[in-house]
Amino acid sequence: MARCTSFLIVLAACQGSSKLDAVRQGPAPHTRIQLDGELDEPAWNAVAVRGVFLGDDGGQARPYSELRILRDETHLYVALYAADQNIQSSDAFDVTVGALHAHLTAGGTATPATVRVAVDRDGTLDDPHDEDEEWVVESAMPLDELGPAPIAIKAERCDVVKTGQRRCGRWVGTIDPKIMPVIQ
Amino acid sequence: MKRAALLALLAAGCHSSPSVPEDAYRPLDAPAHLGAGPGGGLLDQLTFAVVGDTRPANVDDTANYPAPIVSQIFSDVAADPAQPRFAVTTGDYMFASVTGGQVDPQLDAYLGARAAYTGVVYPAMGNHECNGYTDSNCGPNGKDNEPANYTEFVTRMIEPLGEVRPYYVERFAATDGSWSAKFIFIAANAWDNTQAAWLDNVLAEPSTYTFVVRHEPPDADTAPAVGPTTLTLAKYPLTMLLCGHTHTYQHVPAYREILVGNGGAPLTGSVNYGFVIVQRQTDGTLQVTSKDYQSLQPIDQFVVNPDGTVH
C-alpha cells in the first residue's frame, strides 16, 4: 500500500463509462514486461493506468473485467482481466487504441498480427461442465501504429454467462503516452 | 439428542452433571458456552451468515483490495433482521504472492473490513491461503510447505478461535436441547492423512444438522481434498455443503451445495456481490436466502430439510 501512495496521480482521463482511470506517475520500476499473461511485474500494480469495465446499467460490469496499460520505448502494453465461469476459446476483448483495432481471444489469438499476445487461464478451455475462474490477456501494441497522442481507447467484452444471458461491459478513456512512465 | 440435553444442563449451570462423553468434544475444541465462540456454543436460534470470496483481481494489488465491498457486506450482515448469531466465510481472503510481502497488508484490509460485523466469524481456508493455485497443498505435510499466506492465515484468523490447524469443527446446540449442529471446516489445500482421519471421526458424530465448509466446490477437483472428501461426505448425513472459489452465488441441489463466492472478488457471473443468511424455522427446516449487498433484495430463496433435501 505504501508504495502506491507515494505516486502522484496526475491524470484522470475519464470519458464515457470509465471511472477509475488514472496514471500513477513516479519512478518506473525497472522491470521489462514479459508477455506471459501473468501480471506479476511490479509496474502493473504500481504505475499502470487501470480501469474497471462498466455494464449497460452504469454499474460495475458483471462478469467483471478490467484493463491496465503500460508503455516502454516501443510498445503500449494492454492487459485485460476477465472473470469468467466458462472460458471459451472464442471469448474475446475488442480493443480500439487510437488507429489500431485489436481482437484478443481467450484462446490466445490476436489480430492484427502486429499485436503480440499471451494468455493465462485459471480454468479449462471449452469445457462448460466445470467452474472456471478467470483469464488474463497481456498484449503488446507497437506505438507507431497507434497514431498521435492523446490516444482514445475503447475496450469491450461481451460474454454469455451460464444462465444463458449475454452481458457486456466496456471501458472508454484517453491516454497520453508522452506523460506515462516509460518502463525500462 | 443426548448430547444436546447435556449441553442444556451445562447451560443451566448444573455442575453435578456427568463428565462429558468422549464423543461429544474433541481435544481441540473448547467446551460449549452460551453464544457462538471457540468450539461452538449454545444458541437460542440457529441463524448464521455465509460470506466469500474476498480477494483483488491481480496478484499483490493491495491498493485495489475490495475492502469497501467487504465492509458493506459485513455491515449488511450485522444489520440483517434475522440477527445472525455468527458468520462463516468460504475462503480466499487475499491474492498475494508467497514472496511479495503483501499477505499481512491484505489481511489487514480484510480484517479491517470484516470488523463491521462484531460477531464471531469462522473462516475456511482457500487456495489463496496456500500459494494461490487450486491444486496447491500447504501445511506440514504439503508439497507447497508453509508460505506466509498459510502461516498468517492460521495465526491471524484461526488461532484467535482457539484452534491450531486450518481444519476444525464447531459444535452448536439449542439452549432448549431441541437441535444440534456441527460445522466442519475442511482445509482442502492443506490435505493430509491426519485431516482425512479427523474428517471421518467428526462426520460420524451424530447431530441434527451437518454443515461442511470447503472452499472448492465439487467441480474444482484439482484441489487436493475435493476428490477424497467428496467420497467421505457421501458416507455420512449432510445438510449443506458451503463452498466458494467461484465468484458468484449458486444453489446446486445435486450436491446439497450453496456456492457463496460473491463477497468482493471479481464476479464471474451475472449475480451481484452479496451474502447468504441461513435461518432455522420452527418446523426444523432451514430457510436459505441469498441477498444483494446493495438492495438487500433476495437473489434466491429456498428451504431445505435437515437431511439436505429441498423442502
Interface residues (C-beta under 8 A of the other chain):
Chain A: M1 C4 E38 L39 D40 P42 W44 N45 R50 Q60 R62 P63 Y64 E66 R68 Y81 A83 D84 Q85 D122 H129 D130 E131 D132 E133 E134 V161 K162 T163 Q165 R167
Chain B: A57 N58 V59 D60 D61 T62 A63 N64 S97 P105 T134 P217 D219 A220 D221 H245 T246 H247 T248 P266 L267 T268 G269 S270 V271 N272
